[in-house]
Amino acid sequence: MAGAARDAPERPEAEEEEYRLSVCRKLCYAIGGAPNQVAGSAAAFFLQIYLLDIAHITPFQASLVLFIGKASGAVTDPVAGFFISKSKWTKIGRLMPWMLACTPFTAVSYLLMWYLPPFVSGRVVWYLIFYCLFQALTTLFQVPYTALTMFLSTDQKERDSATAYRMTMEVLGTLIGAALQGQIVASAHHSHNCTTNPPLNTTSPTDSWHDSPSYPEPSDSLSHQAKVYMIAAGVIGGVYLLGITILFFGVKEKDDPYALNSDRAIPFCKGLRLTMKHGPYLKLTASFLLISTAVQLEQSNFVLFCTHAANLRNHFQYLVVTILVSAAASIPFWQKFLQRFGKKCAACGISWMIPFAVMLVTIPNLILAYFVAFVSGLSIAASLLLPWSMLPDVVDNFRLQNPHGKGQETIFYSSYVFFTKMSAGIGLGISAASLEFTGYKPGLCRQSNDVILTLKILIGAVPAVLILGGLFILLFYPITEESRRETKLALEVLR
């Protein structure tokens, strides 16, 4: 009877109940990943301007911190995937111990990443060490956390639903991080803090105003600017403990429900080679590494653009909140849209931000800025939801082609995050280096025309080209809604 049930393409009602996830369990799973997004959002929107205008390191040094930090997180991804794939099952699961172990250290490294050390000469080394450590630790959490999607249920609809819950909470986490950080540190970036520029006819490169910072160089960590950033870091660091507690008590990890008893784990190196040869995975990864790089560039340069290029210095925190509220509110819409019209069709929403971002760059207007922020939120929501909703389909497709191997889930998730982080790190490094090349000077109320032009290109032209390139690659993504259903039925027969 059990054999007949296994061979039947439709599961009995009792088994359906086992694979169905309750709303409470989906919420607990979703909340568990929110702290990473809270911290990541604060860093994405504010770390670059913090390094430049508070820590007073040069744009080139900031580019090194951003690039090497992202690269360290990217390199950690395959390493984490390797060790996690070798992990043994414990009483609390195979993935949960990794998340529990790294969370306290992640919170501490995040706090130290925003600390302004009393010394000046080695300050860039301080930020490089703790930003790299933070990126590596978040990777050790994110790889098992995202792979956990595959160990909640084997039902595609339930996984998609859990992913939608997760992305909604992650966008809310992004909103909370940006809102908290923006409101707490806004006083550090008010216009009265910046240095008044000299008359336009001042041409001497040795004038004192050119090198004068907007903020008095703090002699210790008690300066106002440093204190407000530390307060924000302490609040956000504490969110990690709340998130991991809810995840631990609210989510039950299943012991590889996809594998047959006779299946053997695929060795990591072999699994990585097979992953890199899997066509749907390559196309999905190539597409979204371009799109995610575009989103990263928008995030990291948005505050700088509002401050120096659009005369919106006193509105940037509200514009950031508008983007994220729009993104959080639209996640359920995109989930319904992709269920009805398909995931590839939903990708068209990512392109919506392009014309409006170009309009903001060419016509910097306050009302238009809020409208652009709203539309950008819609597009960002689609760009966040789609890859994580499509990746389980790729894993199922791979599993159908390799039916007697297991343990490849973490390889797919870790290598995907590796590529997106590496591309984002390269993009952010080039972005900060471009500001150095064009002569960005911390603290000036008005930057040079070259800097303003660079910010406009980084906000408008570069993301537009990256998004269009990513969407073009996605046209060749072979997994359609029909093939998804066929894969589901085939896996049901296999199981």
C-alpha atoms as one frame of an Amber mdcrd trajectory, in Angstrom:
protein
   0.000   0.000   0.000   2.866   2.338   0.816   4.496   1.406  -2.486   1.309
   2.167  -4.370   1.070   5.541  -2.675   4.645   6.279  -3.640   4.004   5.414
  -7.278   0.827   7.456  -7.529   1.221  10.978  -8.855  -1.303  12.321  -6.345
  -0.637  12.259  -2.626  -3.298  11.061  -0.164  -5.045  13.607   2.006  -3.056
  12.771   5.144   0.203  13.317   3.271  -1.091  16.568   1.830  -1.650  17.794
   5.397   1.938  16.885   6.254   3.331  18.973   3.384   1.009  21.936   4.002
   2.567  24.768   6.012   0.583  26.746   8.558   0.489  30.526   8.433   2.250
  30.630  11.800   5.129  28.486  10.546   5.498  30.586   7.394   5.556  33.756
   9.491   8.177  32.369  11.864  10.314  31.317   8.924   9.913  34.728   7.317
  10.696  36.676  10.501  13.870  34.641  11.027  15.512  36.148   7.961  14.381
  39.722   8.544  17.328  40.808  10.781  19.808  40.228   7.967  17.727  42.502
   5.773  17.378  45.141   8.507  21.162  45.310   8.862  21.841  44.928   5.146
  19.437  47.752   4.297  21.043  50.146   6.751  24.468  49.308   5.337  23.328
  49.511   1.709  21.797  52.964   2.062  24.130  54.558   4.610  27.507  52.832
   4.829  29.051  54.631   1.872  28.035  58.097   3.061  29.079  57.138   6.624
  32.552  56.144   5.464  32.927  59.307   3.419  31.335  61.989   5.606  31.610
  60.609   9.162  34.681  58.356   9.169  36.447  60.695   6.702  38.159  58.029
   4.659  38.760  58.757   0.989  36.397  57.531  -1.751  39.111  55.151  -2.979
  39.473  53.645   0.503  35.687  53.400   0.744  35.631  51.560  -2.568  38.162
  49.072  -1.191  36.073  48.517   1.937  32.883  47.975  -0.059  34.420  45.743
  -2.710  36.619  43.600  -0.458  33.783  43.288   2.070  31.353  42.066  -0.571
  34.026  39.806  -2.037  34.710  38.244   1.367  31.022  37.479   1.753  30.955
  36.034  -1.756  33.986  33.812  -1.138  32.377  32.568   2.076  29.335  31.323
   0.145  30.878  28.252  -1.524  32.904  27.556   1.630  29.707  27.650   3.688
  27.964  25.483   1.098  30.777  22.914   1.305  30.768  22.588   5.094  26.986
  22.711   5.401  26.634  19.959   2.795  28.949  17.845   4.993  26.948  18.512
   8.160  25.275  15.659   9.979  21.654  15.641  11.078  21.135  16.732  14.702
  18.127  16.907  16.979  17.435  20.463  15.828  18.191  19.786  12.159  21.152
  20.071   9.823  20.866  23.773   8.964  19.573  25.260  12.214  22.829  24.823
  14.230  24.683  27.006  11.727  22.164  29.814  12.061  22.150  29.623  15.860
  25.937  29.626  16.139  26.718  32.602  13.905  23.947  35.025  14.977  25.564
  36.453  18.172  28.868  37.055  16.375  27.037  38.707  13.486  25.375  41.181
  15.854  28.709  42.078  17.483  30.516  42.527  14.161  27.686  44.752  12.923
  27.976  46.962  15.999  31.745  47.342  15.588  31.313  48.098  11.884  29.661
  51.416  12.830  32.043  52.286  15.674  34.294  55.317  15.059  37.712  54.412
  16.485  39.727  57.199  18.156  42.696  56.718  15.802  42.669  58.110  12.249
  45.534  56.586  10.283  44.367  52.969  10.544  40.664  53.672  10.366  40.212
  52.116   6.928  41.705  48.856   8.235  39.181  48.843  11.093  36.212  49.149
   8.748  37.689  46.664   6.314  38.100  44.017   9.030  34.641  44.340  10.534
  32.773  44.814   7.269  34.445  41.677   5.902  33.636  39.818   9.119  30.028
  40.976   9.006  29.640  39.918   5.368  31.160  36.495   6.060  28.943  35.883
   9.095  25.760  36.955   7.331  26.671  34.469   4.603  27.001  31.686   7.161
  23.451  32.536   8.206  21.958  33.247   4.789  23.085  30.079   2.999  21.406
  27.618   5.388  18.448  29.957   5.864  17.641  30.220   2.164  18.295  26.504
   1.626  15.821  25.822   4.446  13.039  26.658   1.951  13.642  23.281   0.338
  13.292  21.500   3.696   9.972  22.999   4.749   7.803  21.235   2.170   8.108
  19.435  -1.156   4.968  21.110  -2.472   5.828  23.841  -4.988   2.878  26.030
  -4.017   3.758  25.822  -0.336   7.379  26.693  -1.061   6.326  29.618  -3.249
   3.965  30.772  -0.521   6.697  30.492   2.133   9.025  32.422  -0.177   6.417
  35.167  -0.591   6.022  35.405   3.213   9.778  35.514   3.545  10.237  38.220
   0.921   7.438  40.304   2.442   9.139  40.171   5.836  12.543  40.790   4.304
  11.261  43.886   2.508   9.644  44.979   5.774  12.994  44.321   7.423  14.660
  46.424   4.752  12.086  49.129   5.450  12.640  48.949   9.200  16.423  49.063
   8.770  16.373  52.047   6.432  13.694  53.864   8.451  15.424  53.307  11.790
  18.806  54.237  10.413  17.447  57.191   8.458  15.509  58.692  11.344  18.239
  58.165  13.938  21.133  59.441  11.841  19.296  62.176   9.911  20.687  64.841
  12.240  24.199  63.857  11.160  23.446  64.872   7.573  21.440  68.081   7.921
  22.486  70.900   5.658  23.784  73.007   8.543  26.508  70.411   9.081  28.110
  70.950   5.691  30.817  73.426   4.817  29.719  76.524   2.933  31.242  76.604
  -0.509  33.279  79.636  -1.592  32.291  81.939  -4.438  32.258  80.376  -7.864
  35.221  82.433  -9.021  37.495  80.774  -6.468  39.852  78.723  -8.575  42.917
  78.132  -6.445  43.307  74.413  -5.723  44.989  75.256  -2.444  42.030  77.086
  -0.913  41.228  75.804   2.553  37.537  75.237   1.820  38.347  72.534  -0.733
  39.669  70.096   1.840  37.619  71.114   4.845  35.215  68.418   6.020  31.567
  68.987   6.746  31.893  67.429  10.169  34.522  68.282  12.731  37.027  65.467
  12.857  36.045  63.708  16.103  38.746  63.138  18.655  36.850  60.207  20.131
  33.640  58.231  19.676  31.569  60.747  21.655  30.956  63.127  18.763  27.322
  63.585  17.883  27.613  62.002  14.460  29.403  58.931  15.786  26.960  58.546
  18.679  23.815  58.562  16.540  25.292  55.927  14.221  26.207  53.758  17.213
  22.695  54.092  18.637  21.245  52.928  15.328  23.717  50.029  15.176  22.845
  48.929  18.719  19.113  48.891  17.968  19.547  46.961  14.732  22.078  44.562
  16.278  19.529  43.639  18.940  17.011  42.623  16.260  19.209  39.621  15.416
  18.542  37.974  18.762  14.789  38.378  18.398  14.786  36.961  14.877  16.791
  33.817  15.651  14.636  33.098  18.700  11.437  33.180  16.632  13.015  31.072
  13.877  14.289  28.422  16.294  11.007  27.927  18.140   8.668  28.401  15.173
  10.199  26.355  12.337  10.639  22.606  12.017  13.331  21.449   9.630  12.645
  18.166   7.836  15.418  15.657   7.184  15.762  15.883   3.380  12.200  14.965
   2.358  13.249  14.794  -1.305  15.620  11.855  -1.077  14.995   8.145  -1.245
  16.659   5.988   1.388  18.999   4.587  -1.264  20.149   8.020  -2.460  23.685
   9.180  -1.764  24.929  12.710  -1.201  26.647  14.247  -4.221  30.269  15.210
  -3.395  30.604  18.980  -3.198  33.088  19.417  -6.061  31.114  17.124  -8.348
  27.887  18.848  -7.375  29.450  22.248  -8.071  30.565  21.102 -11.529  27.097
  19.758 -12.300  25.546  22.992 -11.032  27.762  25.109 -13.282  26.694  23.017
 -16.289  22.967  23.255 -15.567  21.511  25.560 -18.220  18.457  26.933 -16.343
  20.629  27.768 -13.336  23.245  29.582 -15.414  20.638  31.702 -17.183  18.816
  32.551 -13.945  22.043  33.472 -12.164  23.421  35.550 -15.034  20.153  37.459
 -15.324  19.717  38.321 -11.675  23.345  39.085 -10.929  22.999  41.985 -13.386
  19.637  43.014 -11.937  20.792  42.753  -8.312  23.893  44.811  -9.126  21.627
  47.514 -10.540  19.535  47.524  -7.360  22.685  47.677  -5.200  23.959  50.670
  -7.154  20.615  52.431  -6.685  20.653  51.763  -2.949  24.254  52.735  -2.229
  24.172  55.951  -4.253  20.609  57.100  -3.563  21.388  59.057  -0.394  24.454
  60.619  -2.013  22.388  61.527  -5.084  19.648  63.146  -2.987  22.221  65.003
  -0.886  24.520  66.328  -3.588  22.832  66.092  -6.997  19.093  66.619  -6.489
  18.904  69.187  -3.657  16.817  66.737  -1.607  19.139  66.624   1.390  16.312
  67.015   3.918  14.028  64.440   2.261  16.246  61.422   1.633  15.060  59.444
   4.664  11.414  59.881   3.645  12.173  58.918   0.056  13.916  55.759   1.265
  10.886  54.892   3.412   8.600  55.487   0.408  10.622  53.045  -1.692  10.492
  50.348   0.936   6.821  50.788   1.899   5.940  50.466  -1.776   8.102  47.337
  -2.066   6.657  45.693   1.047   3.047  46.450   0.074   3.512  45.095  -3.456
   4.996  41.679  -2.574   1.510  40.056  -2.247   0.539  41.599  -5.589   3.599
  40.121  -7.306   2.956  36.743  -5.685  -0.569  36.682  -7.132   0.712  37.994
 -10.461   3.322  35.274 -10.915   0.832  32.585  -9.910  -1.604  33.756 -12.571
   0.652  34.918 -15.403   3.905  33.082 -14.719   7.245  34.020 -13.226   8.950
  35.086 -16.443   6.073  37.422 -17.225   6.320  38.980 -13.761   9.907  39.969
 -14.521   8.625  42.792 -16.717   7.846  44.730 -13.538  11.563  45.078 -12.827
  11.925  47.383 -15.822   9.405  49.920 -14.476  12.041  51.826 -12.508  14.119
  52.643 -15.605  12.127  55.497 -17.210  11.263  57.075 -13.866  14.854  56.963
 -12.605  15.968  58.649 -15.818  13.291  61.312 -15.291  14.500  61.957 -11.741
  18.062  62.367 -12.980  17.072  64.811 -15.723  14.288  66.651 -13.828  15.145
  66.624 -10.080  11.784  67.601  -8.602  10.440  66.786  -5.125   7.012  65.502
  -6.252   8.592  63.508  -9.056  11.132  62.109  -6.584   8.361  60.634  -4.414
   6.635  59.163  -7.475   9.922  57.651  -8.651  10.460  56.244  -5.162   7.015
  54.590  -5.259   7.557  53.006  -8.694  11.081  51.930  -7.778   9.639  50.106
  -4.772   7.358  48.106  -7.052  10.283  47.117  -9.254  12.563  46.274  -6.332
   9.884  44.004  -4.873   9.724  42.045  -8.134  13.530  41.808  -8.309  13.672
  40.466  -4.741  10.847  37.954  -4.993  11.459  36.398  -8.395  14.949  34.833
  -8.093  14.156  33.169  -4.768  10.853  31.936  -6.142  12.500  30.586  -9.312
  15.537  28.972  -7.680  13.558  26.077  -6.106  12.172  25.304  -9.579  15.754
  25.089 -10.874  16.677  22.725  -8.026  13.657  20.523  -8.820  14.629  20.507
 -12.503  18.161  19.463 -11.574  16.873  16.780  -9.218  14.745  15.302 -11.968
  17.816  15.023 -14.192  19.899  13.579 -11.324  17.318  11.468  -9.482  19.603
   9.445  -7.200  21.746  12.157  -5.678  21.003  14.446  -2.764  22.547  17.348
  -0.863  22.795  19.731  -3.808  20.398  22.338  -2.388  23.035  24.259  -0.431
  25.347  24.173  -3.464  22.736  25.916  -5.610  21.903  28.514  -2.987  25.490
  29.241  -1.910  26.850  29.562  -5.448  23.914  31.789  -6.469  24.595  34.154
  -3.557  28.326  34.014  -4.375  27.806  35.308  -7.908  25.317  38.024  -6.942
  27.508  39.269  -4.077  30.630  39.278  -6.205  28.951  41.229  -8.991  27.471
  43.683  -6.475  30.880  44.104  -4.847  32.497  44.885  -8.189  29.721  47.357
  -8.983  29.969  49.114  -5.615  33.753  49.229  -5.806  33.660  50.824  -9.249
  30.960  53.202  -8.029  33.003  54.495  -5.089  36.179  54.600  -7.179  34.352
  56.713  -9.763  33.575  59.285  -7.079  37.248  59.347  -6.113  38.290  59.800
  -9.743  35.884  62.698 -10.294  37.008  64.508  -7.130  34.390  63.836  -4.434
  35.205  65.848  -1.299  33.506  64.903   1.999  31.504  67.670   3.596  30.931
  70.157   0.844  27.431  71.553   0.452  27.950  71.495  -3.299  30.149  68.972
  -5.069  31.799  69.596  -8.417  29.864  69.182 -11.658  31.864  66.041 -12.450
  30.773  64.403  -9.186  27.134  65.368  -9.800  27.283  63.932 -13.318  28.829
  60.721 -11.969  26.034  60.333  -9.401  23.425  60.836 -12.119  25.043  58.153
 -14.269  25.247  55.744 -11.302  21.571  56.288 -10.483  20.169  56.421 -14.008
  22.185  55.104 -16.941  24.168  52.250 -15.369  21.212  50.531 -13.596  19.120
  50.879 -16.765  21.712  49.086 -18.883  22.193  46.342 -16.268  18.457  45.729
 -15.877  17.865  45.561 -19.630  20.773  43.133 -19.975  19.425  40.926 -17.194
  15.913  40.854 -18.650  17.307  39.969 -22.083  19.111  36.940 -20.629  15.937
  35.946 -18.787  14.137  35.625 -22.125  16.153  32.424 -22.691  15.327  30.933
 -19.273  13.788  27.561 -20.234  11.563  26.715 -17.242   7.987  27.686 -18.061
   4.822  27.182 -16.043   4.009  24.104 -18.124   7.439  22.551 -17.552   7.131
  23.310 -13.829   3.913  21.289 -13.661   5.502  18.432 -15.587   8.487  18.423
 -13.235   6.168  18.388 -10.223   4.278  15.357 -11.501   7.505  13.536 -12.393
   8.949  14.137  -8.935   5.736  12.922  -7.328   6.093   9.633  -9.204   9.766
   9.435  -8.178   8.942  10.015  -4.530
